[in-house]
Amino acid sequence: MKKKKGHLIKSVKKGSIAEEMEIEAGDVLLEINGEEMEDVFDYHYAINDEYIEMLVKKPDGEEWLLEIDKELDEDLGIEFENGLMDNYKSCTNKCIFCFIDQMPKGMRETLYFKDDDSRLSFLQGNYITLTNMSDKDIDRIIKYHLCPINISVQTTNPKLRCKMLNNRFAGEALKKLDRLSEACIEMNGQVVLCKGVNDGEELRHTIEDLSKYLPHMRSVSVVPAGLTKYREGLYPLEMFSSEEAGEVIDMIESYQKGFYERYGLHFIHASDEWYINAGRDFPEEERYDGYIQLENGVGMMRLLKDEFLEAIKETKSDDRKHHISLATGYLAYNLIKELADMTMEKFPNIKIDVYKIRNDFFGETITVSGLITGQDIIAQLKGRNLGEVLLLPNNILRSGEDIFLDDMYLTEVEKALQVPVNIVKSSGKDLLLSFIDGKAAITERAADGNFVYIKNYPDNGGKKDE
């Protein structure tokens, strides 16, 4: 007899249906309506009914068959030990541009795991290659109508895709796009552009081929491959020059108007790095189609600037006085410096020093703030007069924690630099508040690991903002 897989229950929400049914942490879910649950999607699909039968095994081995009447779509209040309710699928490719292959040895083990799991595309917005997806996986996506699905395409040339992903099945995997489009599954695409490989006419063909999936494929971003100094023995890749970045932008923008006129979507987008490298201004807000690919670095700078300009326009100047600093990567430096100068012009007694941190850990070609390490910040800022507080962008830390990519803790940076550190949220309004609050907005580390702000204004007695 086949042993049931089962899913360990981590906790039960108070006042929930599960608590009412005496389900407890440590119990194991075996079946719902006579079916085993493969993962979290099976589970949510199965409980989406007014009547379900749930088979649960108690710690002593006793099995309970529970009959549950509930409202349609009402949650049971169960949290599982494994949020995905299954093992994560690892990547079977060895892409010529893979960032993980370019990392130094000795970092924490989780940073070397290459995921390529379609379920994380829906849960976390990850981009997947389709190469390790079976027909069953596609069937489930269509059955549950899971979307959007984010797909790392790279090229629509099957032979070239096999070369870029180092996977002989990579070209064949592109046919899955047809099935997803026919089922009206919303998709977003990504092209990691490698100089001399999938750029130029190959990029043009890729744009035109992917446009056939409009409007089900809502957007495609083109991002440059990130190249660290740890590329010994890897495929030889080079950075794009400023002139070449301009050529990429020109090609992308030459398609946008036509796509918009036909579908109401600009569809193909260049990430912010291209505009910065080419020395060009970012497109206007309307061309980002509601910032569909914001988390992929498309439109982040435009959104930050527009939010900041709106916030500073509505802010009254005064005579407050303080000196603060902000550290960021080379990519965002010019924009952040521009916004800091605007703030100092409106608040003449505020001094803001903006420092661009060179990435010595991964190499100078890595310019994004999210890959800055604690040791680089210390090495380049130690001994400087940083004022009353040092500001750092929130993407510089591990999500929900106070640790940098090199496993250095925020407290270590504060101790080394002898200055409090304030983690700035990502919006333009939050950046302005951090500039003008100065020492009054020191970060407090909450018990759950998140960051909240204490604003010691006289009118609120130093209480947390709601």
Phi, psi and omega in degrees: 000131182290131180284132180291141184295302177074152181225121183290131180272123183276317181202162179232131183289136180296138179078005183273171176300319181300318178295319179299327180273007178064030170282138186227163173301136183101343174288162180236125174283124180259312184210158168229125182054039176078005182244138173287148180264118180288318181201190186296333181286320173301317183298309182294326177293320184290325183273359182277062181205168181274341178220127176222156173244125185240129177258119184236138176256127179278163181304332180275004178096349180290138180254131179249130172259111186256130175260122188237122171260132185206172174285151176300134180072001180287132182282155181273341179086030181251135172244130183264156180301320176251113184302328178277343184061028179190165176288146178285141178276128179269162183286137179258004181263170171222073186298145182293344183247006187306126182288325182296325177292347183255015181265149178289162177284160173092004177274172183297146190302323184296336181288345182263000180279125179261109178268147175210059189247118183301330181293329177287341176295320180280322185280323187233357179083012180296154176262136183239160185261349182076356188286335180249023177265130178271172175299326178297320178298316179295319179302318181292321178299317180291318180300312182273354184050055179281126180196160000280157174250129184259124190239126176273100189273309183072309178198152175261005174278108186305315182295317180292324179295321176300320180292314184292325182265355183052047182215119184291349178261359187296324179290317179297328182296339180297337181295340178295335176299323180298313181296318180295319180293318179298331179271006179061036176277126180291133182229156167231144182244162177219139174237114173274111189272127179245126184301128178077007182242292182241021178265193177058229183293331176297319177295319179300315179296322180296316179300313182293321179294316182290333180295342178292343180268000173296145000269005182291323168273112190277331184201156173222127177257146174245117183236144178285146177296134176276125185242118178267182179276358182259064183243017180298127180084358180263170180303132183290116178233150180236158176285153175279139176283171178299318179296318180292325176297320177297323179294323177297315179299314182301317179297314181297313183292336179293341180263337192298316183298316180296318178297319183294318181297327184271321188241352184075016178226139175281339167070297185259131187226140172268135178290165186302328183303323182297316182292321178293315180297322181278352181071032181249156176287154180285152177300159177291160186308319186300334184279356179266002176053045179079020179057051181301323186249036183302315183291351178260015177080023180251104178096001181300317183290318178298314181296315179301314182294314181296319178295320180295314182297321178294319182291318183288332177295326183268000183260131179276138179283156176207190186257021178303150187224127173193168179233122180226168178228158175222135177246137180212177178278170181299326185299314185266356189304308185300319179292315180298320178297319178299317181289326176295319178297321177299318180296315181294330177292322181279331179239086189301338183266002177265133176245125180235118175260125179252126181246134174262128184265120176286134183272089178281336182294309181262341183120153186295342179286348176267114190241359182279148182291333182294348181247017175281139181257161178298321183293326177290322178298313181297312184300324186263347181246348182298133180090351178274153175277101185267003179080209185275339181202146175255127178265138175228144178292148186292339181281001181279343182253156173299134187309124176076005182227171180250048182231139179275174182298332180267019178067018174272137182274154180301322180297328178293322178293316178300317181294317182292323183266349180056047178208142174294149179245131178248127178271120185269131175292171194276347185277158178296325178295318179295323178297315178299315179301320179293323177296312189272343178280328178059229184294341182286352183240065180274140183289137171251135177271113181284165182298331182273005176091350179278171181249134175233167184245137174254122180247107187274055176282147179302331186277355177232009173064024179077017180280158178294140173294141177277000000 
